[in-house]
Amino acid sequence: MSALIELLAKLRDPTLPPCDLTFVAEDAAQFNNEPEVVDALLSLLNHESRVVREGALLGLRGARLTFKVRHAVSALANSDESLAVRQVANELLERRSEHDVAE
């Protein structure tokens, strides 16, 4: 099984405990230009566990900031119940904005 297929299976596994899912989401950063991985990470931004939402944001580091991604991250930055998630979301948006200006 390829690493990408294995990663996607783990990201979509509803039985994976939040702590494990968080690490898988963070590791997904190495594949974050794959549309299926980005979609899986975006779906985790709605997870009930704040650590999973934070892990999904970290997995999106370096991903292309499409309208869909920016919209989802902005929503967390503005209204997530967790201060840590809001901070990571804002950092991701700021870092990507700086990167976009530098290009």
ABEGO torsion letter per residue (X at the ends): XBAAAAAAAAAABAABBAAAAAAAAAAAAAAAABAAAAAAAAAAAABABAAAAAAAAAAABGBBBBAAAAAAAAAAAAABABAAAAAAAAAAAAAAAAAAAAX
